[in-house]
Amino acid sequence: MTRFAERTAFVTGGTTGIGFATAQALIAEGARVVVTGQDAGRVAEAGRKLGNQALAVTADVTSAEAMEAAVAKAVAAFGTIDVVFANAGIALGGPAGDTPTDVVERMLATNISGVLNTVRAVLPHLAEGASVVLNASSVATKTVAGVGVYSATKAAVLSLGKTLAVELAPRGIRVNMVSPGMTETPILGKFGMPPEAQAAMLEGVKAALPAGRVAQPDEIAGAVLFLSDRRSGYVTGSNLIIDGGQNVA
């Protein structure tokens, strides 16, 4: 299938996990894909794995200038942008009242400002009828103790996405959100959680979910592709929850 043939996608946080799986899925469907990431080594490795239909760019979403430069490279390589997946984010836990100020600021800068920096950078280059998907989280709508600040940043993403859906509708641009539940990605390990703690957390989550398991990155990627496909052209301002039943448990 080539439902994204001749279309260009821009994916932040696209070197591992959900972002990388989405980039792979888009390429398999014929898209040209630009992925960004902070770590130069992971960016280079992702570029090699994704192949000739991809451009991998080192860029920090917390920097508006870096995102503008990354988008400029994307446009120079492939032209206008048809699909955006603002996926980059960090998950750092702790009770909301005890979260250190520097951790709060990192999450605000990445999870909120990073999304806004991405959208602002791509806006002048979006094709008519383009699709923008923002990565939120199931905990934006389902209260979970110990991730209060992270949850708040993802709730802000939902609010931002709804507003953008209204503001960009006159250009024929759709904006939607995906809200994954616990997904098996490297995100926990990247921020210092040891393997045994990760395994214990995953087992605890599995036991509490109606689905009895956590999500795989390609399952979230499938939702992003649905929202990016022209066949979902009447869907905008929506939040697709992909959490194995967490929100109804």
C-alpha positions as CSV (number, residue, x, y, z in Angstrom):
1,M,0.0,0.0,0.0
2,T,1.1,3.5,-0.7
3,R,-1.5,5.8,0.8
4,F,1.1,8.3,1.7
5,A,3.0,8.3,-1.6
6,E,4.3,11.7,-2.6
7,R,3.6,13.1,0.9
8,T,6.2,14.3,3.4
9,A,6.0,13.7,7.1
10,F,7.8,15.5,9.9
11,V,8.2,13.5,13.2
12,T,9.8,14.8,16.3
13,G,11.3,12.3,18.8
14,G,11.5,10.0,15.8
15,T,14.7,8.0,16.6
16,T,13.2,5.5,19.1
17,G,10.0,4.2,20.4
18,I,6.6,5.5,19.1
19,G,8.2,8.1,16.9
20,F,10.5,5.7,15.2
21,A,7.7,3.1,14.7
22,T,5.6,5.8,13.2
23,A,8.3,6.9,10.8
24,Q,8.8,3.2,9.7
25,A,5.0,2.9,9.2
26,L,4.8,6.1,7.1
27,I,7.7,5.0,4.9
28,A,6.2,1.6,4.4
29,E,3.1,3.5,3.1
30,G,5.2,5.5,0.6
31,A,5.9,8.7,2.6
32,R,9.1,10.7,2.7
33,V,9.9,11.2,6.4
34,V,12.0,13.6,8.4
35,V,12.8,12.6,12.0
36,T,14.4,14.7,14.7
37,G,16.1,13.8,17.9
38,Q,18.5,15.3,20.5
39,D,21.1,12.5,20.6
40,A,23.3,12.7,17.5
41,G,24.2,9.0,17.7
42,R,20.6,7.9,17.8
43,V,19.8,10.3,15.0
44,A,22.5,8.8,12.8
45,E,21.4,5.2,13.6
46,A,17.7,6.0,12.9
47,G,18.7,7.6,9.6
48,R,20.6,4.4,8.6
49,K,17.7,2.2,9.6
50,L,15.0,4.2,7.9
51,G,16.8,4.4,4.6
52,N,16.7,6.6,1.5
53,Q,13.1,7.9,2.1
54,A,14.2,9.5,5.4
55,L,16.1,12.5,6.6
56,A,17.3,12.4,10.2
57,V,18.1,15.7,11.8
58,T,19.6,16.5,15.2
59,A,17.4,19.1,16.9
60,D,16.2,20.0,20.4
61,V,12.4,20.7,20.4
62,T,12.9,23.1,23.4
63,S,14.7,25.5,21.1
64,A,12.5,27.4,18.6
65,E,15.5,28.2,16.5
66,A,16.6,24.6,16.3
67,M,13.1,23.5,15.2
68,E,13.0,26.2,12.5
69,A,16.4,25.0,11.3
70,A,15.2,21.4,11.2
71,V,12.0,22.3,9.3
72,A,14.1,24.3,6.8
73,K,16.2,21.2,6.2
74,A,13.0,19.2,5.7
75,V,11.6,21.7,3.2
76,A,14.9,21.9,1.3
77,A,15.0,18.1,1.0
78,F,11.3,17.3,0.3
79,G,9.2,20.4,-0.2
80,T,6.0,21.2,1.7
81,I,5.0,19.1,4.7
82,D,1.8,17.1,4.7
83,V,1.9,15.2,8.0
84,V,3.3,16.3,11.4
85,F,3.6,14.1,14.4
86,A,4.7,16.2,17.4
87,N,5.8,13.3,19.4
88,A,8.9,14.3,21.4
89,G,8.4,14.3,25.1
90,I,9.8,13.3,28.5
91,A,8.2,11.4,31.4
92,L,9.7,12.1,34.8
93,G,7.7,11.0,37.8
94,G,7.2,12.0,41.4
95,P,4.4,13.5,43.5
96,A,3.4,16.9,42.1
97,G,4.1,18.7,45.3
98,D,7.6,17.2,45.6
99,T,8.8,17.4,42.0
100,P,12.1,19.5,41.9
101,T,11.9,22.8,40.1
102,D,14.4,21.8,37.4
103,V,12.4,18.6,36.6
104,V,9.2,20.7,36.3
105,E,11.0,23.1,34.0
106,R,12.4,20.3,31.8
107,M,9.0,18.8,31.3
108,L,7.3,22.1,30.6
109,A,10.0,23.0,28.1
110,T,9.8,19.7,26.3
111,N,6.2,18.6,26.6
112,I,4.5,21.9,26.1
113,S,7.0,24.4,24.6
114,G,8.5,21.7,22.4
115,V,5.1,20.9,20.8
116,L,4.4,24.6,20.3
117,N,7.9,25.2,18.8
118,T,7.3,22.3,16.4
119,V,3.9,23.6,15.3
120,R,5.1,27.2,14.9
121,A,8.0,26.1,12.8
122,V,6.0,23.9,10.4
123,L,3.0,26.2,10.0
124,P,4.4,28.3,7.1
125,H,5.3,25.1,5.2
126,L,2.1,22.9,5.7
127,A,0.3,21.9,2.5
128,E,-3.4,22.6,2.3
129,G,-5.2,19.6,3.8
130,A,-2.2,18.7,6.0
131,S,-2.6,16.7,9.2
132,V,-1.1,17.5,12.5
133,V,-1.1,14.9,15.3
134,L,0.1,15.8,18.8
135,N,1.2,13.0,21.3
136,A,-0.6,13.5,24.6
137,S,-1.1,10.7,27.1
138,S,-3.8,8.6,28.8
139,V,-2.9,10.2,32.1
140,A,-4.0,13.6,30.7
141,T,-7.5,12.4,31.4
142,K,-7.1,9.5,33.9
143,T,-5.7,10.5,37.3
144,V,-2.6,8.5,38.3
145,A,-0.7,9.3,41.5
146,G,3.0,10.1,41.1
147,V,3.0,11.7,37.6
148,G,1.2,14.9,38.4
149,V,3.4,17.3,36.5
150,Y,3.7,15.0,33.5
151,S,-0.1,14.6,33.5
152,A,-0.5,18.4,33.6
153,T,1.8,18.9,30.6
154,K,-0.1,16.3,28.6
155,A,-3.4,17.9,29.5
156,A,-2.0,21.1,28.2
157,V,-1.2,19.3,24.9
158,L,-4.9,18.3,24.6
159,S,-6.0,21.9,25.2
160,L,-3.5,23.2,22.7
161,G,-4.5,20.7,20.1
162,K,-8.2,21.6,20.3
163,T,-7.4,25.2,19.9
164,L,-5.2,24.6,16.9
165,A,-7.9,22.5,15.3
166,V,-10.2,25.5,15.3
167,E,-7.5,28.0,14.3
168,L,-6.1,26.0,11.4
169,A,-9.5,24.8,10.0
170,P,-9.7,27.7,7.5
171,R,-6.5,26.3,5.9
172,G,-8.0,22.9,5.6
173,I,-5.5,21.6,8.2
174,R,-6.7,19.0,10.7
175,V,-5.2,18.7,14.2
176,N,-5.8,15.7,16.4
177,M,-4.3,14.0,19.4
178,V,-3.3,10.5,20.4
179,S,-3.2,9.5,24.1
180,P,-1.2,6.3,24.5
181,G,-1.2,4.4,27.8
182,M,1.9,2.6,29.0
183,T,3.9,1.6,25.9
184,E,7.0,-0.5,25.8
185,T,9.6,2.0,24.7
186,P,13.0,3.1,25.9
187,I,11.6,6.3,27.5
188,L,11.8,5.1,31.1
189,G,15.4,3.9,30.8
190,K,16.5,7.1,29.2
191,F,15.7,9.0,32.3
192,G,17.5,6.8,34.9
193,M,15.0,4.1,35.8
194,P,16.9,0.8,36.2
195,P,15.8,-2.3,34.3
196,E,14.4,-4.1,37.3
197,A,12.3,-1.0,38.3
198,Q,11.0,-0.8,34.7
199,A,10.1,-4.5,34.7
200,A,8.2,-4.1,38.0
201,M,6.4,-1.0,36.8
202,L,5.3,-2.8,33.6
203,E,4.1,-5.8,35.5
204,G,2.0,-3.6,37.8
205,V,0.5,-1.8,34.9
206,K,-0.4,-5.0,33.1
207,A,-2.2,-6.4,36.1
208,A,-4.4,-3.3,36.3
209,L,-5.3,-3.1,32.6
210,P,-8.3,-4.9,31.0
211,A,-6.1,-5.7,28.0
212,G,-3.6,-7.4,30.4
213,R,-0.6,-6.0,28.6
214,V,1.1,-2.8,27.6
215,A,1.0,-1.3,24.1
216,Q,3.7,-1.8,21.5
217,P,4.9,1.2,19.6
218,D,3.5,0.0,16.2
219,E,0.0,0.0,17.7
220,I,0.3,3.7,18.5
221,A,1.8,4.3,15.1
222,G,-1.3,2.7,13.5
223,A,-3.4,5.3,15.2
224,V,-1.2,8.2,14.0
225,L,-1.5,6.9,10.5
226,F,-5.2,6.7,10.7
227,L,-5.5,10.3,11.8
228,S,-3.0,11.4,9.1
229,D,-4.8,9.6,6.3
230,R,-7.0,11.6,4.0
231,R,-9.7,9.0,4.7
232,S,-10.1,10.4,8.2
233,G,-10.6,13.9,6.6
234,Y,-13.7,14.7,8.8
235,V,-11.8,14.0,12.0
236,T,-10.3,17.1,13.7
237,G,-10.0,18.3,17.3
238,S,-10.3,14.7,18.5
239,N,-8.3,12.7,21.1
240,L,-7.8,9.0,20.3
241,I,-7.1,7.2,23.6
242,I,-5.0,4.0,23.1
243,D,-4.6,2.6,26.6
244,G,-5.8,-1.0,26.8
245,G,-8.9,0.0,28.7
246,Q,-7.2,2.1,31.4
247,N,-9.7,4.9,31.2
248,V,-12.7,2.6,31.8
249,A,-11.2,0.3,34.4
